């Protein structure tokens, strides 16, 4: 299962409660990291979610291969700013 979750723009606490619960239920968590700058430390988001977050560059997101392969076998979150 693939979850695409908006994390807001200001700080790590802008994520919705439903979004946070979904992230916590995932086996793999990616953060889209090329269209806009993160305004807080990724470590703060990892602490809040309890998950190690993989930074997804343009190639990883646009090809989608790794993300979709993982989503076929596991619960995967793709975090996006906004």
Phi and psi restraints in degrees (value plus and minus 20) as a CYANA .aco file:
   2 UNK   PHI    -133.0   -93.0
   2 UNK   PSI     105.7   145.7
   3 UNK   PHI    -129.7   -89.7
   3 UNK   PSI     108.6   148.6
   4 UNK   PHI    -127.3   -87.3
   4 UNK   PSI      97.5   137.5
   5 UNK   PHI    -146.2  -106.2
   5 UNK   PSI     104.0   144.0
   6 UNK   PHI     -97.3   -57.3
   6 UNK   PSI     116.3   156.3
   7 UNK   PHI    -131.3   -91.3
   7 UNK   PSI      -9.3    30.7
   8 UNK   PHI      58.6    98.6
   8 UNK   PSI    -192.3  -152.3
   9 UNK   PHI    -138.9   -98.9
   9 UNK   PSI     -46.7    -6.7
  10 UNK   PHI    -101.4   -61.4
  10 UNK   PSI     -86.1   -46.1
  11 UNK   PHI    -166.1  -126.1
  11 UNK   PSI     158.4   198.4
  12 UNK   PHI     -81.8   -41.8
  12 UNK   PSI     -40.6    -0.6
  13 UNK   PHI    -104.6   -64.6
  13 UNK   PSI     -18.4    21.6
  14 UNK   PHI     -98.0   -58.0
  14 UNK   PSI     -31.7     8.3
  15 UNK   PHI     -85.3   -45.3
  15 UNK   PSI     122.8   162.8
  16 UNK   PHI     -91.8   -51.8
  16 UNK   PSI     142.4   182.4
  17 UNK   PHI     -82.3   -42.3
  17 UNK   PSI     -64.1   -24.1
  18 UNK   PHI     -82.0   -42.0
  18 UNK   PSI     -61.0   -21.0
  19 UNK   PHI     -82.8   -42.8
  19 UNK   PSI     -63.3   -23.3
  20 UNK   PHI     -82.7   -42.7
  20 UNK   PSI     -64.1   -24.1
  21 UNK   PHI     -82.3   -42.3
  21 UNK   PSI     -59.2   -19.2
  22 UNK   PHI     -84.6   -44.6
  22 UNK   PSI     -64.8   -24.8
  23 UNK   PHI     -79.4   -39.4
  23 UNK   PSI     -65.1   -25.1
  24 UNK   PHI     -83.1   -43.1
  24 UNK   PSI     -44.4    -4.4
  25 UNK   PHI    -106.9   -66.9
  25 UNK   PSI     -25.7    14.3
  26 UNK   PHI    -108.5   -68.5
  26 UNK   PSI     131.6   171.6
  27 UNK   PHI    -105.6   -65.6
  27 UNK   PSI     -53.1   -13.1
  28 UNK   PHI    -152.3  -112.3
  28 UNK   PSI     116.0   156.0
  29 UNK   PHI    -150.1  -110.1
  29 UNK   PSI     103.1   143.1
  30 UNK   PHI    -129.8   -89.8
  30 UNK   PSI     130.9   170.9
  31 UNK   PHI    -142.5  -102.5
  31 UNK   PSI      97.0   137.0
  32 UNK   PHI     -82.4   -42.4
  32 UNK   PSI     104.2   144.2
  33 UNK   PHI    -151.3  -111.3
  33 UNK   PSI      18.3    58.3
  34 UNK   PHI    -156.5  -116.5
  34 UNK   PSI     -38.6     1.4
  35 UNK   PHI    -107.2   -67.2
  35 UNK   PSI     -44.9    -4.9
  36 UNK   PHI    -172.9  -132.9
  36 UNK   PSI     137.7   177.7
  37 UNK   PHI    -100.4   -60.4
  37 UNK   PSI     116.7   156.7
  38 UNK   PHI     -94.5   -54.5
  38 UNK   PSI     110.0   150.0
  39 UNK   PHI    -113.5   -73.5
  39 UNK   PSI      -9.9    30.1
  40 UNK   PHI    -167.9  -127.9
  40 UNK   PSI     150.8   190.8
  41 UNK   PHI     -96.3   -56.3
  41 UNK   PSI     115.4   155.4
  42 UNK   PHI     -80.3   -40.3
  42 UNK   PSI     -51.0   -11.0
  43 UNK   PHI     -81.3   -41.3
  43 UNK   PSI     -53.9   -13.9
  44 UNK   PHI     -86.6   -46.6
  44 UNK   PSI     -58.7   -18.7
  45 UNK   PHI     -90.1   -50.1
  45 UNK   PSI     -58.1   -18.1
  46 UNK   PHI     -83.6   -43.6
  46 UNK   PSI     -59.9   -19.9
  47 UNK   PHI     -84.6   -44.6
  47 UNK   PSI     -62.8   -22.8
  48 UNK   PHI     -85.0   -45.0
  48 UNK   PSI     -62.3   -22.3
  49 UNK   PHI    -106.3   -66.3
  49 UNK   PSI     -42.8    -2.8
  50 UNK   PHI      55.6    95.6
  50 UNK   PSI      -1.6    38.4
  51 UNK   PHI    -145.2  -105.2
  51 UNK   PSI     125.7   165.7
  52 UNK   PHI     -95.8   -55.8
  52 UNK   PSI     111.4   151.4
  53 UNK   PHI    -129.4   -89.4
  53 UNK   PSI     110.5   150.5
  54 UNK   PHI    -114.3   -74.3
  54 UNK   PSI     103.7   143.7
  55 UNK   PHI     -94.6   -54.6
  55 UNK   PSI     104.8   144.8
  56 UNK   PHI    -124.3   -84.3
  56 UNK   PSI      92.5   132.5
  57 UNK   PHI     -99.8   -59.8
  57 UNK   PSI     159.5   199.5
  58 UNK   PHI     -77.0   -37.0
  58 UNK   PSI     -66.1   -26.1
  59 UNK   PHI     -81.3   -41.3
  59 UNK   PSI     -65.1   -25.1
  60 UNK   PHI     -82.1   -42.1
  60 UNK   PSI     -63.2   -23.2
  61 UNK   PHI     -91.8   -51.8
  61 UNK   PSI     -66.5   -26.5
  62 UNK   PHI     -91.0   -51.0
  62 UNK   PSI     -53.9   -13.9
  63 UNK   PHI     -93.8   -53.8
  63 UNK   PSI     -59.4   -19.4
  64 UNK   PHI      50.9    90.9
  64 UNK   PSI     -26.8    13.2
  65 UNK   PHI     -77.9   -37.9
  65 UNK   PSI     -73.7   -33.7
  66 UNK   PHI     -83.8   -43.8
  66 UNK   PSI     -63.9   -23.9
  67 UNK   PHI     -83.2   -43.2
  67 UNK   PSI     -66.6   -26.6
  68 UNK   PHI     -89.1   -49.1
  68 UNK   PSI     -55.9   -15.9
  69 UNK   PHI     -81.6   -41.6
  69 UNK   PSI     -67.0   -27.0
  70 UNK   PHI     -82.0   -42.0
  70 UNK   PSI     -58.9   -18.9
  71 UNK   PHI     -87.9   -47.9
  71 UNK   PSI     -42.9    -2.9
  72 UNK   PHI     -91.0   -51.0
  72 UNK   PSI     -45.3    -5.3
  73 UNK   PHI    -132.5   -92.5
  73 UNK   PSI     -40.6    -0.6
  74 UNK   PHI    -161.1  -121.1
  74 UNK   PSI     153.3   193.3
  75 UNK   PHI    -105.9   -65.9
  75 UNK   PSI     104.3   144.3
  76 UNK   PHI    -146.9  -106.9
  76 UNK   PSI     116.6   156.6
  77 UNK   PHI    -132.0   -92.0
  77 UNK   PSI     115.5   155.5
  78 UNK   PHI    -133.8   -93.8
  78 UNK   PSI      89.6   129.6
  79 UNK   PHI    -107.3   -67.3
  79 UNK   PSI     114.0   154.0
  80 UNK   PHI    -147.9  -107.9
  80 UNK   PSI     126.3   166.3
  81 UNK   PHI     -97.0   -57.0
  81 UNK   PSI     120.0   160.0
